[in-house]
Amino acid sequence: MSLTVTVGLDGSPESLAAAQWAAQEALRRAVPLRLLRAWDIAEDPRTRVVDPATARGWGERTLALTERRLRRRHPGLDVEATWVAGDPVEELCRAAGEAELLVLGSRGLGGLAGFLAGSVSLAVLARTRQPVVLVRPHDPLEPGHDRTGDVVVGLDVSAPGDELLAFGFAAADRYGCGLRVVHRWAVPALYGPDMAGGLPLLTTGIADDARRALDEALAPWSGKFPDVAVVRDIRQGRPAQDLTALSHGARLVVVGRKVRRARIGTHIGPVTHAVLHHCPAPVAVVAHD
């Protein structure tokens, strides 16, 4: 694996926003930035009205222009631009395996339109083990869009995953900001003659167990990153809805994706899927066992 940040670039506002975010991230990590343009002639609708050479020329110009603008804006940044012919999902997955971080653009429209708009990103997320950050569009390659809030991590204390916490703590340490760790629990359905009477005791027990589990999960990472101020945000609620609300102003939202071996399904999970489509902040998806 190379020490690079790689960003998928196709000329859309989403990918240009991702390129700007990736450039800043590469500088923080002190690693090169790789701009990757993957082009599948069979799937490019422009080749139906123009010849492939012309369509490729448009893409190459976008790649070169983005590289020049990033070099001007970040003089100390090491930038490499790469053009590859092939299926975008396959090429992006291959690139992710060769980098420490992959960055992609995301419309995040929600509903059917959001799913279709992000089909390549979702396919890449489901297949790569490397962390992937999805970035919302703003004015492409324009300064002044840095967020100043905390890093927000959505955590399931029943299967916290060291990869998720390692990514969140390291990000907060690089940014010099706080870390808000969010866990939401729910009361299971009760059946029996005294359902209402037992509810307060059950609720208290679930809350206490969740707090203990969260403290145990955070303890080693707080020791490794003593300068990162941690806020434990744990209560009864809906994780996807609350993470979306907390993402407004957040510097980065970090969610997990449990690696699944099954051949069918999205392999992303309902909470992560909802966060990807509705959070305005950049979202990092970290795979874990």
N, C-alpha and C positions, 0 to 999 in steps of 0.2 A: 504494500500500500504506500502510495506517495503522500508526502506531506503537502497537500494542496487542498484548496477549496475550489470545487468545480460547479459551474452554473450552466444550466441548459438555456440556450438562447435561440429564439425563433423570430425576433423582431417585434413581438407583441408588447403592449404596455406592461403586461404581467412579467414577461421575461426581462424587460429592461429594468423594471423595479427590482427584480431578483438580482440582476447583475450589479446594481448599485449597492444593495445590501451585502451581497457576497464580497464585493471589493472592500467594504469596511470590515467585514468579518475576517478576510484574509490578512488585512493589516493588523488587526488585533491579535491574530494568531501568529503573525510574522511568518507566513507561508505564501507561496505563489498563488495566483488566481488563474484558473483555466476556464476560458469561454468555449463552450462546446455547442456546435450547430450540427444536429443530426437531421439528415434529410432523406426521406423515403419518397422517391419519385412516383411510386405507384399510388401513394396516398395523398400527394400534394395536389389540391384542386386547381392550382394555378397552371399546372402543366396541361390542362385541358384547353386552355385558351392561348397559351404562349408555349414556345418550345422549351424543353428542359434546360438548355444552356442559358437562356434568358432568366428563367426562374432561379437557377443556381446563382447567376450573377447578382440578382437582387439580394439573395441571402448572404453572399460573400461580402457585398458592400455593407450590409447591416452589421456583420461581424466585425469588419475592419473599422467602421465608424464607431461602434461601441468601444472597441479596444482603444482607439485614439482618445476618445472622450474620457475614458477611465484613467488613462495614463496622464492626461492633462490635469484631471481633478485630483489624482493621487500620485504625485511624482515618485514616491518611494515604492510604489506597488510593482511587483513583478507579474506581468500579464502574459499569458500564452493563449492564442486563438487557434482553435482546431475545428476543421470541417470534416465530417465523416458521412459517408453514404450508407444508409441502412435503416432498419426499423428503429424509430426513436426510443421506444421502450427498451429494446435490447441494448442499444448503444448507451443510453443513460444508466441502465443497470450495470453495464460493464464499467462505465466511467465512475460510478459510485464505488464499485469494488476497488478502484485504483486511487481513491481519494479519502481524506478523513471526513469530508462533509460534502454533500450534494445539495445545491440550492435550485429551486424551481419556482416559476411564477404560478399564481393561482388566482382565478377569478373569484371563487368562493361565493357563487350566486345563491346557492341553496336550491333544494328541490331538484327536479329533473334537469333543468338548464345547468345548474351547478355541477351535477354529476357528469353530464356530457362535456362541459367545458373543461373539466379536470380529469378526463378519462386517462390521459397519458400519465399525469402525476399519480393518480390512484393506482395505476398498474405498476408503476415504478415502486411506489411505497410498499405494495404488497409483496414485492419480490426481492428487495435489497435488505441486507442486514446493516448497512451503514446508516447513520443519522441523515435525515432529509429535512430541509427547512423549506416551507412554502411561504412565499411572500406575496402580499396583496399589491395591486397596482396603485401608483400615485403618479405625479408628474415624472416621467422617466428621466433618470439620471440627473435630477435636480437636487441641490442641497437643501438642507433645512427640514428633512423628514425624520431625523433621528428621534427615537422615543427615549424618554428619561425615566420611565417607571421601573418596577421590579421585574425580575424573571418569575413567571408563574408556572409551577409544576403541578399537574394533575396526577395524583398518586392513589393507587389502590393498595391499601395496607395489607391486604390478604396475599398479594403477590407484588411487592414493591419494585423489584428489579433494580439491581445495582447500576445497570447501564443508564437508567433514567435519572437517578439521583446524581450519578457522576457527571452526566451532561449538564444538568441544571445547576449544580454547584460550580462547575468549571465556568459556565457561561456567566453567572452572577459575579464570580471572582474576576473574570476578564473585564466585565463592564463596570465593576466597582459599584454595584447596586445590591439591593436586598433580594432575598429569595422567599417567595410565598409558596408554601406547600399546601395544596388543597386536597382534602379528602372529604367525600360525602358518603354518609351511610343511610340506610333505610331500615325501617322496622318491618320484619317479616309478618305475614298474615298470621293472625291468632285465631285459634279455634278452641272452643270450650265454654263451660258455663260462666266463667268469670273473666271474659276477655278484657273488659274495660279496667277491672281492678288490677290485673297484672301488667298492664301496659306501662305505667310509670317505672316500675322496677325493671322491666325488660329494656326500656329505653335508656335508663341509667347504666345498666350493665353493658349494653352495646357501645355507648359513648365512652365508657371507661376503658373497655377493651381496645377500642379504636385508638384512643390517645396513647395507651401503652405501646401498641404496635407501631404507631407513628414515631414515638420517641426512640424505640429500639432501631427503627430503620434509619433515622436521621443521625443517631449518635456517632457512628464512625465517620460520617461525612462532615459533620460539624467539627470533628477533631482535625480532619485534613484541611478544612477551609475555615480556620478560626475567624477570619476577617469578614466572612459573609454573615450578615444579619438575617436570621431565619424567622419568618412568621408562620406559625402553625395555624392553618385555617381549616378547622375540622368541626363538622356539625352535620345534622340531618339535612338532606337536600338532594337536588338533582345535579350530578356532576357536569354534564354537558352544558346545561343552562347557566350554572354558576361560573364555569370557566369562561364561557362567552361573555358574561357580564364583566368579569374581572379582566378580560383581555383589552378592554378599552383603556388605553394609556399604558398598558404593559409593554415592557421592552421586548419580551419574547414569551411565548406560551410553549411549554414542553409537555408532550403527552406520549404515552407508550403505545407500542404495537406488539402484542404477544405473537411470537413466531408460531405459526401453525403449519402442520405438514399436510393437511387436507388439500385436495386438488380443486375443490369447489369453494365458493364463498369469496367475499372481498378481502379477507385476511387482515382487516384493519380494525374492526370492532366498532360498535355503535357510538360510543362516546367520542372516540378519536375522529370518526367519520363526521359527526355533528360539529365538532370543534373546527375541523378543516374547512367546512363550508360556511361557518358563521362568525368566526373570530376575525376582527379587523387587523390584529397584530400578526407579525410573523409567527408561524407555528412550526416547531421542531418535532418531528416524529422519530422516536427512538425505539428500535426493535429490541426485544428482550425475550429470554426463554421463560 
